[in-house]
Amino acid sequence: MRMSDLRDEVHAAVLMAISGESPLDLVLTPVQRRRLVRDARDWYLETHAGSATRGGTCVVVTAGPPGAGKSSTLSTAVEDVRSRLVIDADVAKEFLARWCVVEGVYDTVLSRVLSDGRSVMPLDLSPLLQTMSTEVCNAVRRTALEGGLDIVVESTMSTPAYGERLLLSLAKADCRRLFIVSVETDRATAHERACARWWAGRLDDHELGGRLVSPDAIDASFGGSDAVSSCRANARDLVRIIRCGDSALDAVTLMEYDDGILTAVDADPPTSVDRAGSII
C-alpha cells in the first residue's frame, strides 16, 4: 500500500472512531467543566505568558480556515510576535488531550488499533475538544487583557459572531488598536494541508500524535465557495464596523495574505503592496 493511501485510510478510520463519542463539554458536569477551564487557563498563562509585554495597546487576530497557514504567517506579519502571548486553541487542546488520558475519559476509543499498527492517539480527539478549548482560550484572553498583556488571538473568524464578541472584550479592556492578519487558501488546499499536518504528527509524535481537524470544520469555513473562505469576508466586515465608529477602537489594520504572500494592506493612512508582496 502506498503511504498516501495508508494515510487516507487511517484518517478515515480515526474520524469514524471518534464519530460515536460525545464532545468533552457534554461528558463533564458543569462543575467539572468550570474547574477544568480554570485549571487549563492557569496552566496556559503560567506556561506561555511569562515573556509577554504589557503595553495592552494592540491586539493581533488571525483569520482564515484551518490549514491556511495562519501560524506560520504570523512571524512574517508581526515583527514583535515573540513578545506577545499567543492564544491558540490548538495549544489548549494539547492540555485537554493529556487531561483526558490521565482521567481515562476516552480510554475505549484510544485503545483502538488502526491499520498502521498504532492506536487512536490523544490529539485525534481534537474535534471532541473544540468547545472546551474555545472556553479555555476565552478565559485566557479575558485574564490577559485584564492584565494589560499584548496578545495574539489565533482564530478562524469563520462566523460574524466571533468578531462581535471580540469587540466587546476589547472594549472592556479599553484596547484602542486592532491588527488583523487574514490568511487565505482554497478549500482543497486547506483539506490537504490539514490532513498532511495530522499525518506528520502521527508519525513524529508518539505521545500525542497529530492534531486532527474535522473535514466538516474546514467546509464550514468556506460556505458555498471552493476558492475563498468566509473568514476573509468576516475580517473585512469587522474592519468596516470599526471604521463606522461602532466600536471603542481608534484604529484597525487588516493585512491579507494569500498562501503566505502579502497581497493587500487596509490601514490608515492607506498602504499599498507591490507584486512581490512588499509594502510600498
Beta strands, then each sheet from edge to edge (+ up, - down):
strand 1: 58-63
strand 2: 85-87
strand 3: 151-153
strand 4: 177-184
strand 5: 251-258
strand 6: 261-266
sheet 1: 2+ 3+ 1+ 4+ 5+ 6-
end
